[in-house]
Amino acid sequence: MEFIVPIIILVMAVALLTQALKVIRQQQVGIVERLGKFNRTLDPGPHLLVPLIDSVRYTMDMREAVVPFPPQGVITEDNLMVSIDSVIYFQVVDPVRAAYEAQNYIQAIEQLTMTTLRNIIGGLDLEQTLTSREEINAKLRSVLDEATGKWGIKVNRVELRSIEPPATIRDAMEKGARAERDKRAAILLAEGQRQSQILSASGDREASILRAQGERESAVLRAQADRQAQMLRSEGEAQAITTVFGAIHAGKPDQSLLAYQYLQMLPNLARGDANKVWIVPSELNDALKGLGKAAGDLLSGASYGSTSGEFSAPKKIDVFAEIAQQKIEAEGEAGRAVEQAIAEAQQMEAGRQRRLSTGAQAPALDVGSVPEPSSAPAADEAAEQSTGAAPEPQPEGGSRP
């Protein structure tokens, strides 16, 4: 019995000491009540209380808290039910007011969040609700911060984790999104085809332009080559004609040679299956007459013996002497023609001077009444014979070039 009382006293002292010593952890605040009334707050660390009088009623956590709220059904302006899941980030700034102003501030924040969401979402349609999360978060935070300020709580941030429309709306949205994607794909495909056709047309146009330029340059080069070829061919023909003409004049042909040349050209005129009709030039008659005259002169010089029947050779003709004689005669005729033309010109000039001196006007010359001089071919032939050149053969048809 002697040891029981000290043991009891010791146990009671330990119990009182345990009640009197209170340790508050970091980022926590203790609310001390004395006899049921708020007395003071305890900061982190050890504290001594009055046993049986003081007690730590609340221990408030001063750290920022994250409280997720379950999905809430909200009706939009276009009468569609959506389910919204939200998260609240808050912090206790006044532990005394948080302990005594609200019985359960977490539940109060949840109910306030629900009513505020319904108020905000009720003024928006579904599309605005899905695309205006930042605006909804800002409005919700402003309302909650104003309402929880008197509770000693600071709402730092509000987030809408998900907005779930009804299943039918989701299917319609998926179909619309699929149709939009198909439309974009079709637009991109059409744009690609259009660009491809534009590039192909541009390439064809450039190719056509280059091809046309090449053909033009080729045609120009061919034309230049043809022109040069024709020029060279013409120069060759001119040189050939000049050479032949010089050779003919150097050889001094007579009428008999020209007649012989005409006779050689007759087979060429009649050559060919399609030549049913062919024209004989008018000069051919004169050539044949000259050839016949030359042949008659040759035959007239031949004689037969009356008795013996021997053939005697014709008299030898001096060809050079005949040509010289013809040249002298032609020069004489040409000189006479020139003198006659000079005399006529002098007479016409004298008459004109007389008319000018008397003041009389010259009568008008009637071109149609002036007869063509008949001696022009003879004068030309005489001039050609005076220069020692044989007359050129006239082309078919009897006309001179």
C-alpha positions as CSV (number, residue, x, y, z in Angstrom):
1,M,0.0,0.0,0.0
2,E,2.9,2.3,0.7
3,F,4.1,2.0,-2.9
4,I,0.6,2.4,-4.6
5,V,0.1,6.0,-3.8
6,P,3.4,7.2,-5.2
7,I,2.9,5.2,-8.3
8,I,-0.6,6.7,-8.8
9,I,0.8,10.2,-8.3
10,L,3.6,9.5,-10.8
11,V,1.2,8.2,-13.4
12,M,-1.0,11.3,-12.9
13,A,2.0,13.6,-13.2
14,V,3.0,11.9,-16.5
15,A,-0.5,12.2,-17.9
16,L,-0.7,15.9,-16.9
17,L,2.7,16.5,-18.4
18,T,1.6,14.7,-21.6
19,Q,-1.5,16.9,-21.8
20,A,0.5,20.0,-21.1
21,L,3.2,19.4,-23.8
22,K,1.9,19.8,-27.4
23,V,4.1,19.7,-30.6
24,I,2.8,21.4,-33.7
25,R,4.3,20.2,-37.0
26,Q,5.6,22.4,-39.8
27,Q,3.0,24.1,-42.1
28,Q,0.4,23.5,-39.5
29,V,-1.4,25.8,-37.0
30,G,-3.0,24.7,-33.8
31,I,-6.2,26.3,-32.4
32,V,-6.2,26.3,-28.6
33,E,-9.5,26.6,-26.7
34,R,-9.6,27.3,-23.0
35,L,-12.6,25.9,-21.3
36,G,-14.4,25.8,-24.8
37,K,-13.4,29.2,-25.9
38,F,-10.8,30.3,-28.5
39,N,-7.6,31.2,-26.7
40,R,-4.7,31.4,-29.1
41,T,-3.0,29.7,-32.0
42,L,0.0,27.5,-31.8
43,D,2.8,27.9,-34.4
44,P,5.0,24.9,-35.4
45,G,7.1,23.6,-32.6
46,P,6.6,22.4,-28.9
47,H,4.2,24.2,-26.6
48,L,3.0,23.9,-23.0
49,L,-0.7,24.0,-22.2
50,V,-2.6,24.2,-18.9
51,P,-3.7,20.6,-18.3
52,L,-7.4,20.0,-18.1
53,I,-8.1,23.7,-19.0
54,D,-6.4,24.2,-22.4
55,S,-6.9,21.9,-25.4
56,V,-5.9,21.9,-29.1
57,R,-9.3,21.9,-30.8
58,Y,-8.3,22.2,-34.5
59,T,-5.0,21.6,-36.3
60,M,-5.2,23.5,-39.6
61,D,-3.0,22.6,-42.6
62,M,-1.6,25.8,-44.2
63,R,-0.4,24.1,-47.4
64,E,-2.2,24.5,-50.8
65,A,-4.8,21.8,-51.1
66,V,-6.1,20.1,-54.3
67,V,-9.7,18.9,-54.1
68,P,-11.3,17.1,-57.1
69,F,-15.0,17.2,-57.3
70,P,-17.0,14.4,-58.9
71,P,-18.7,15.0,-62.3
72,Q,-21.7,17.3,-62.2
73,G,-24.6,17.3,-64.7
74,V,-25.1,20.8,-66.2
75,I,-27.7,21.9,-68.8
76,T,-26.4,24.2,-71.5
77,E,-28.3,27.0,-73.1
78,D,-29.4,24.8,-76.1
79,N,-30.9,22.2,-73.6
80,L,-28.1,19.6,-73.7
81,M,-26.9,17.8,-70.6
82,V,-23.2,17.8,-70.1
83,S,-21.1,16.3,-67.4
84,I,-18.3,18.5,-66.0
85,D,-15.5,17.3,-63.8
86,S,-13.6,20.1,-62.0
87,V,-10.6,20.6,-59.7
88,I,-10.1,23.3,-57.1
89,Y,-6.8,24.6,-55.8
90,F,-7.1,26.5,-52.5
91,Q,-5.1,27.5,-49.4
92,V,-6.0,28.4,-45.8
93,V,-4.8,31.9,-45.1
94,D,-6.7,32.5,-41.8
95,P,-6.9,29.3,-39.7
96,V,-9.2,30.9,-37.0
97,R,-11.8,32.0,-39.6
98,A,-11.5,28.7,-41.5
99,A,-12.1,26.8,-38.2
100,Y,-15.0,28.8,-36.9
101,E,-16.7,30.5,-40.0
102,A,-17.5,27.4,-41.9
103,Q,-18.5,24.1,-40.5
104,N,-17.0,22.2,-43.4
105,Y,-15.4,24.5,-45.9
106,I,-14.5,21.7,-48.4
107,Q,-18.1,20.7,-48.7
108,A,-19.1,24.4,-48.9
109,I,-16.6,25.0,-51.7
110,E,-18.0,21.9,-53.6
111,Q,-21.6,23.1,-53.4
112,L,-20.6,26.6,-54.4
113,T,-18.6,25.3,-57.4
114,M,-21.6,23.3,-58.5
115,T,-24.1,26.2,-58.4
116,T,-21.6,28.6,-60.0
117,L,-20.9,26.1,-62.9
118,R,-24.6,25.7,-63.5
119,N,-25.1,29.4,-63.6
120,I,-22.1,29.9,-66.0
121,I,-22.8,27.0,-68.3
122,G,-26.5,27.8,-68.5
123,G,-25.7,30.9,-70.5
124,L,-23.5,29.1,-73.1
125,D,-24.4,26.6,-75.8
126,L,-22.5,23.4,-76.3
127,E,-20.0,24.7,-78.8
128,Q,-19.1,27.7,-76.5
129,T,-18.9,25.4,-73.5
130,L,-16.4,23.2,-75.3
131,T,-14.3,26.0,-76.6
132,S,-14.4,28.5,-73.7
133,R,-12.7,26.7,-70.9
134,E,-10.4,29.6,-70.0
135,E,-13.4,32.0,-69.7
136,I,-15.3,29.5,-67.6
137,N,-12.3,28.9,-65.3
138,A,-11.8,32.7,-64.8
139,K,-15.5,33.3,-64.0
140,L,-15.6,30.3,-61.6
141,R,-12.4,31.4,-59.8
142,S,-13.7,34.9,-59.4
143,V,-16.9,33.8,-57.8
144,L,-15.3,31.2,-55.5
145,D,-12.6,33.6,-54.3
146,E,-15.1,36.2,-53.4
147,A,-17.3,33.7,-51.6
148,T,-14.5,31.9,-49.7
149,G,-12.7,35.1,-48.7
150,K,-14.7,35.5,-45.4
151,W,-13.9,31.8,-44.6
152,G,-10.2,32.6,-44.5
153,I,-9.6,30.6,-47.7
154,K,-7.9,31.7,-50.9
155,V,-8.9,30.0,-54.1
156,N,-5.8,30.0,-56.4
157,R,-7.0,28.1,-59.4
158,V,-10.0,26.3,-60.9
159,E,-9.7,23.8,-63.7
160,L,-12.3,21.9,-65.7
161,R,-10.8,18.5,-66.2
162,S,-13.4,17.2,-68.7
163,I,-16.7,18.1,-70.3
164,E,-18.6,15.1,-71.5
165,P,-21.6,15.7,-73.8
166,P,-24.3,13.0,-74.3
167,A,-23.4,9.9,-76.3
168,T,-25.7,10.9,-79.2
169,I,-24.1,14.4,-79.3
170,R,-20.6,12.7,-79.3
171,D,-21.6,10.5,-82.3
172,A,-22.9,13.5,-84.2
173,M,-19.8,15.5,-83.3
174,E,-17.6,12.6,-84.5
175,K,-19.6,12.3,-87.7
176,G,-19.3,16.1,-88.2
177,A,-15.5,15.9,-87.5
178,R,-15.2,13.0,-89.9
179,A,-17.1,14.9,-92.5
180,E,-14.9,18.0,-91.9
181,R,-11.8,15.9,-92.3
182,D,-13.1,14.3,-95.4
183,K,-14.0,17.7,-96.8
184,R,-10.5,19.0,-96.0
185,A,-9.0,15.9,-97.6
186,A,-11.1,16.4,-100.7
187,I,-10.2,20.1,-100.8
188,L,-6.5,19.3,-100.5
189,L,-6.8,16.6,-103.2
190,A,-8.6,19.0,-105.5
191,E,-6.1,21.7,-104.8
192,G,-3.3,19.3,-105.5
193,Q,-4.9,18.2,-108.8
194,R,-5.5,21.9,-109.7
195,Q,-1.9,22.7,-109.0
196,S,-0.8,19.7,-111.0
197,Q,-3.0,20.6,-114.0
198,I,-1.7,24.2,-113.8
199,L,1.9,23.0,-113.7
200,S,1.2,20.6,-116.6
201,A,-0.5,23.3,-118.6
202,S,2.4,25.7,-117.9
203,G,4.9,23.0,-118.9
204,D,2.9,22.3,-122.1
205,R,2.7,26.0,-122.9
206,E,6.4,26.5,-122.4
207,A,7.2,23.3,-124.5
208,S,4.9,24.6,-127.2
209,I,6.6,28.0,-127.1
210,L,10.0,26.4,-127.3
211,R,8.9,24.1,-130.0
212,A,7.4,27.0,-132.0
213,Q,10.6,29.0,-131.5
214,G,12.6,26.0,-132.7
215,E,10.4,25.5,-135.7
216,R,10.6,29.3,-136.5
217,E,14.4,29.3,-136.2
218,S,14.5,26.1,-138.3
219,A,12.3,27.6,-140.9
220,V,14.4,30.8,-140.9
221,L,17.6,28.8,-141.3
222,R,16.0,26.7,-144.1
223,A,14.8,29.9,-145.8
224,Q,18.3,31.4,-145.5
225,A,19.8,28.2,-146.8
226,D,17.3,28.1,-149.7
227,R,18.0,31.7,-150.5
228,Q,21.8,31.2,-150.5
229,A,21.3,28.0,-152.6
230,Q,19.1,29.9,-155.0
231,M,21.6,32.8,-155.1
232,L,24.5,30.4,-155.7
233,R,22.4,28.5,-158.3
234,S,21.5,31.8,-160.0
235,E,25.1,33.0,-159.9
236,G,26.1,29.6,-161.4
237,E,23.5,29.9,-164.1
238,A,24.4,33.5,-164.8
239,Q,28.1,32.5,-165.1
240,A,27.1,29.6,-167.3
241,I,25.0,31.8,-169.6
242,T,27.7,34.4,-169.7
243,T,30.2,31.7,-170.6
244,V,28.0,30.2,-173.3
245,F,27.1,33.6,-174.6
246,G,30.7,34.6,-174.8
247,A,31.6,31.4,-176.4
248,I,28.8,31.8,-179.0
249,H,30.0,35.4,-179.8
250,A,33.6,34.3,-179.9
251,G,32.7,31.5,-182.4
252,K,30.7,34.0,-184.6
253,P,28.0,31.5,-185.7
254,D,26.1,32.1,-189.0
255,Q,22.5,31.4,-190.0
256,S,23.3,27.9,-191.1
257,L,24.5,26.9,-187.6
258,L,21.4,28.3,-186.0
259,A,19.2,26.4,-188.5
260,Y,21.1,23.2,-187.7
261,Q,20.6,23.8,-183.9
262,Y,16.9,24.2,-184.5
263,L,16.7,20.9,-186.3
264,Q,18.5,19.2,-183.4
265,M,15.9,20.6,-180.9
266,L,12.9,19.2,-182.9
267,P,13.2,15.7,-181.4
268,N,13.2,17.1,-177.9
269,L,10.0,19.1,-178.6
270,A,8.2,15.9,-179.7
271,R,9.6,13.7,-176.9
272,G,7.2,12.3,-174.3
273,D,4.0,10.3,-174.4
274,A,1.8,13.3,-173.2
275,N,3.0,15.6,-176.0
276,K,0.1,15.3,-178.4
277,V,0.5,18.9,-179.8
278,W,3.7,20.8,-180.0
279,I,4.4,24.3,-181.3
280,V,7.0,25.1,-184.0
281,P,8.6,28.5,-183.5
282,S,8.1,31.0,-186.3
283,E,11.9,31.5,-186.7
284,L,12.1,27.8,-187.8
285,N,10.8,28.6,-191.2
286,D,13.5,31.2,-191.7
287,A,16.1,28.8,-190.4
288,L,15.0,26.1,-192.8
289,K,15.0,28.6,-195.7
290,G,18.6,29.6,-194.7
291,L,19.6,25.9,-194.4
292,G,17.9,25.1,-197.7
293,K,19.6,28.1,-199.4
294,A,23.0,27.0,-198.1
295,A,22.3,23.4,-199.3
296,G,21.2,24.7,-202.7
297,D,24.4,26.8,-203.0
298,L,26.4,23.7,-202.3
299,L,24.5,21.6,-204.8
300,S,24.5,24.3,-207.5
301,G,28.2,24.3,-207.7
302,A,28.2,20.5,-208.6
303,S,27.8,19.5,-212.3
304,Y,27.5,16.1,-214.1
305,G,29.4,15.2,-217.3
306,S,27.2,15.1,-220.3
307,T,28.8,12.0,-221.7
308,S,31.0,10.4,-219.1
309,G,28.5,10.9,-216.2
310,E,31.3,12.0,-213.8
311,F,30.5,14.3,-210.9
312,S,32.6,17.6,-210.7
313,A,33.3,19.1,-207.3
314,P,31.7,22.4,-206.5
315,K,33.6,25.6,-206.5
316,K,35.5,26.3,-203.3
317,I,33.9,29.1,-201.2
318,D,36.0,31.3,-199.0
319,V,34.0,31.3,-195.8
320,F,36.2,34.0,-194.1
321,A,35.8,36.3,-197.0
322,E,32.1,35.9,-197.0
323,I,31.9,36.6,-193.3
324,A,34.1,39.7,-193.7
325,Q,31.9,40.9,-196.6
326,Q,28.7,40.4,-194.5
327,K,30.3,42.3,-191.6
328,I,31.2,45.2,-193.8
329,E,27.7,45.4,-195.2
330,A,26.1,45.2,-191.8
331,E,28.4,48.0,-190.5
332,G,27.4,50.1,-193.5
333,E,23.7,49.5,-192.9
334,A,24.1,50.3,-189.1
335,G,26.0,53.5,-189.9
336,R,23.3,54.6,-192.3
337,A,20.6,53.9,-189.7
338,V,22.5,55.9,-187.1
339,E,23.0,58.8,-189.4
340,Q,19.3,58.8,-190.3
341,A,18.3,58.7,-186.6
342,I,20.6,61.6,-185.8
343,A,19.2,63.6,-188.7
344,E,15.6,63.0,-187.6
345,A,16.5,64.0,-184.0
346,Q,18.2,67.3,-185.3
347,Q,15.1,68.1,-187.3
348,M,12.8,67.5,-184.3
349,E,15.0,69.7,-182.1
350,A,15.0,72.5,-184.8
351,G,11.3,72.4,-185.0
352,R,10.9,72.6,-181.3
353,Q,13.2,75.6,-181.1
354,R,11.1,77.3,-183.8
355,R,8.0,76.7,-181.9
356,L,9.5,78.0,-178.7
357,S,10.7,81.1,-180.5
358,T,7.3,81.8,-182.0
359,G,5.4,81.0,-178.7
360,A,3.3,78.2,-180.3
361,Q,2.5,75.2,-178.2
362,A,3.6,71.8,-179.2
363,P,0.8,69.6,-180.4
364,A,-0.2,66.8,-178.2
365,L,1.3,63.5,-179.2
366,D,-1.2,60.8,-179.9
367,V,0.5,57.6,-178.7
368,G,-2.0,55.4,-180.4
369,S,-1.5,57.2,-183.8
370,V,2.3,56.8,-183.9
371,P,3.1,53.8,-186.1
372,E,5.7,51.4,-184.9
373,P,8.9,51.7,-186.8
374,S,9.2,48.7,-189.2
375,S,12.9,49.0,-189.5
376,A,13.6,48.2,-185.8
377,P,14.3,44.5,-186.4
378,A,16.5,45.3,-189.3
379,A,18.4,47.9,-187.3
380,D,18.9,45.5,-184.4
381,E,20.1,42.8,-186.8
382,A,22.5,45.3,-188.4
383,A,23.8,46.4,-185.0
384,E,24.4,42.8,-184.0
385,Q,26.2,42.1,-187.2
386,S,28.3,45.3,-186.8
387,T,29.4,44.1,-183.4
388,G,30.3,40.7,-184.7
389,A,27.7,38.8,-182.6
390,A,25.2,36.4,-183.9
391,P,21.6,36.9,-183.1
392,E,20.3,34.9,-180.2
393,P,17.7,32.2,-180.9
394,Q,14.2,33.3,-180.0
395,P,12.2,31.1,-177.6
396,E,9.2,29.0,-178.6
397,G,6.1,31.0,-179.6
398,G,7.8,33.4,-181.9
399,S,8.3,36.2,-179.4
400,R,11.5,37.7,-178.1
401,P,12.4,38.0,-174.5
